Amino acid sequence: MDKQNDAAAKKAADFISQSKKLIISAGAGMGVDSGLPDFRGNEGFWKAYPPYRKLGLSFIDAANPSHFRRDPAFGWGFYGHRLHLYRSTIPHEGFDLLRRWIDRFSFDTFVVTSNVDGQFQKAGFDSDKVLEVHGSIHHAQCLAPCGDTIWPNHETIDVDLEKMRATHIPLCPDCGGTARPNILMFGDSGWISHRTDEQWRHFDLFLQRNIQAPLTIIELGAGTGVPTIRHLDEQILQTRNCALIRINPRESFGPPSTVEISCPALQGLRQIDRRLNSVHNP
């Protein structure tokens, strides 16, 4: 085990065992240990989706609402495939470790994630204590939109993987027009945000509750490419009495007080768990 990471894991375990409140924040790196693709850079995206290499489309290009307006089958090709992938993915052991810590230390806990995959809810976390800042692929809305309705997406969307085109297009139950995922995409002015706005309200109440209680943030796999999670965590760090544990294989750096663990999410959680078990047994 790397000595620097081991020392950081010990420090992280100390902060966790002394805390009363816990924020678990996660970016795309949290899903890699479950087998989900890493979209870091064009090469990572094209490795997961070879047809887009031929088309010269990046992740930012593919995750764009304009496709649903011009060619809904192409728009749903990308998101239909991801929907099936996330439904079939089993959350990795790290989710269970986090839940065990919550039970063991009786943490008041909230999850904040930029991921749209629903893996925290699938792993048994309370959906009322999860903030999905970019929305959820498991919910849909009208493309137009004709109103502000958001509904659970239970549809099966088959995809021609050679052309990345959906063979079935979900429709809005209100107007019959094309539906789209309730996800904040790039260059997106049509996203209906009230579901996520309500999650933000719950998170704000969490932050306001017992504001003096020692708080630890465990950040998992949140990179600088889309730095939403990193910026939020650092903002909280500036305004609260808290500790930030940043687990990231390439970008664990942060403000001076950051506990930096340079490895994938699951490996870092296991290292902390070993320290908690060896030093902080009740």
Number of C-alpha atoms within 10 A of each C-alpha: 6 10 8 11 19 17 17 22 26 20 16 28 23 16 20 26 17 13 20 19 24 24 21 18 25 26 25 21 24 28 25 18 16 17 13 19 18 17 20 16 11 16 14 15 20 20 14 15 21 16 15 20 15 9 8 11 16 18 18 13 15 20 19 16 23 17 17 19 15 10 12 21 21 22 24 27 27 21 21 26 20 18 23 15 15 20 13 9 15 15 23 18 15 20 19 14 15 18 15 13 16 17 10 12 16 13 18 18 21 22 23 23 26 20 25 23 23 19 21 18 15 16 16 12 18 13 15 13 18 23 24 23 21 18 28 22 22 19 17 23 28 27 23 15 17 13 13 13 15 17 16 13 18 11 13 13 19 17 21 13 14 9 12 22 23 22 14 16 23 24 16 22 13 11 13 11 16 18 22 28 30 27 26 21 19 14 12 13 9 17 21 23 17 13 19 19 15 13 21 18 12 17 21 11 12 17 18 10 12 12 13 12 15 17 25 25 26 21 25 30 26 28 20 13 9 13 12 16 23 20 13 12 21 15 11 16 19 10 8 15 13 20 22 23 27 30 30 24 19 12 16 20 14 14 11 7 11 17 24 26 30 20 20 19 27 23 18 23 24 16 20 25 21 15 20 20 11 10 12 14 9 7
